[in-house]
Each structure stands twice: as structure tokens, then as C-alpha cells.
Amino acid sequence: MRAIAGIRARPAGLYARVVALALVAGAEMHLRRGGIEQACATWHRAIDHMDGVYSVRTRKAVRRMRGDLARFRACGLRCAAELGERARDFLVGG
């Protein structure tokens, strides 16, 4: 999480992609540790920062996120379903 703390000091508009990808890494860490709700919240923040960013890396991160969420969506976990819809909208819109 040190990387995210360092990025917070930067103007978000100038580093939107960097901030978004750092948040994605944080969400993946939460997921590996079993914190699906924390992961979903962090992924939502990452997508917030991706608004207006057109990057192969951000799109790849969102596709990977959707794959990571698939098992939770299948179980009916609400936060995963909502995030999955938002991720799909992001990919379709970009």
C-alpha cells in the first residue's frame, strides 16, 4: 500500500492511469487476502480514476478484474455483481 500512499500526493488528473493501476494492484492484494468487499471497493475507486483514460493497460486490468470476480458473481455476491456490471459498461464504452 506504500505505492498508493505515494501516489496520493500527486495531482489525480495528471496521473489518472497511474493511480488507477495502483488501485487495481491494491484490490488484487485485498482479494488474495480474502477481502472481497474491500477489493470491490478499491476496484470501484480504480474505475473512477479511469474515467477519460484510454489505455491498453487499464482495459486489460478491467478484463482481468471481471475474470477474478466471476466466481463471486456466480455465488450471487452483490458487490461483485454490481462491479461486474460497471466493468462491462467501462469496456463497452471505451
C-alpha positions in Angstrom: 0.0 0.0 0.0 3.0 2.2 0.2 2.8 2.8 -3.6 -0.8 4.1 -3.2 0.2 6.4 -0.4 3.0 7.9 -2.6 0.6 8.4 -5.5 -2.0 10.2 -3.3 0.4 13.2 -3.2 0.3 13.6 -6.9 -2.5 15.5 -8.8 -5.0 12.8 -9.7 -5.9 14.4 -13.1 -2.3 14.2 -14.3 -1.7 10.7 -13.2 -5.1 9.1 -13.5 -3.8 6.0 -15.2 -1.0 5.5 -12.7 -3.4 6.0 -9.8 -6.0 3.6 -11.3 -3.4 0.9 -11.9 -2.0 1.3 -8.4 -5.6 0.9 -7.0 -6.1 -2.2 -9.2 -2.9 -3.7 -7.6 -4.3 -2.9 -4.2 -7.6 -4.5 -5.0 -5.9 -7.6 -6.2 -4.0 -7.7 -2.9 -7.2 -7.5 -0.9 -8.7 -10.3 -3.0 -5.7 -12.6 -2.4 -6.1 -11.9 1.3 -9.7 -12.9 1.2 -11.2 -9.4 1.4 -13.7 -9.4 -1.5 -15.7 -6.4 -0.2 -12.5 -4.4 0.2 -11.3 -5.5 -3.2 -14.6 -4.4 -4.8 -14.5 -1.0 -3.1 -10.9 -0.5 -4.3 -11.8 -1.6 -7.8 -14.6 0.9 -7.9 -12.2 3.7 -6.9 -9.8 2.5 -9.7 -12.6 2.7 -12.3 -13.4 6.2 -11.0 -9.9 7.2 -11.9 -10.1 5.5 -15.3 -12.8 8.0 -16.5 -11.4 9.6 -19.6 -8.3 7.3 -19.7 -7.8 5.3 -22.8 -5.1 2.8 -22.1 -4.5 -0.8 -23.1 -3.2 -1.5 -19.6 -6.3 -0.2 -17.9 -8.6 -2.1 -20.2 -6.6 -5.3 -19.6 -6.8 -4.7 -15.8 -10.6 -4.3 -16.1 -10.9 -7.6 -18.1 -8.7 -9.3 -15.5 -10.9 -7.9 -12.7 -14.0 -9.3 -14.4 -12.4 -12.7 -14.5 -11.4 -12.5 -10.9 -15.0 -11.6 -10.0 -16.7 -14.4 -12.0 -16.8 -16.9 -9.1 -18.2 -14.3 -6.7 -20.8 -13.2 -9.2 -21.8 -16.8 -9.7 -22.4 -17.1 -6.0 -24.6 -14.1 -6.1 -22.4 -11.7 -4.1 -23.9 -8.3 -4.7 -20.8 -6.2 -4.6 -19.2 -8.4 -7.3 -22.3 -8.3 -9.5 -22.5 -4.5 -9.3 -18.8 -4.1 -10.0 -19.0 -6.7 -12.9 -21.8 -4.6 -14.5 -19.8 -1.4 -14.1 -16.7 -3.1 -15.5 -18.7 -4.3 -18.5 -20.0 -0.8 -19.1 -16.5 0.6 -18.9 -15.2 -1.9 -21.5 -18.2 -1.4 -23.9 -18.0 2.4 -23.6 -14.3 2.7 -24.2 
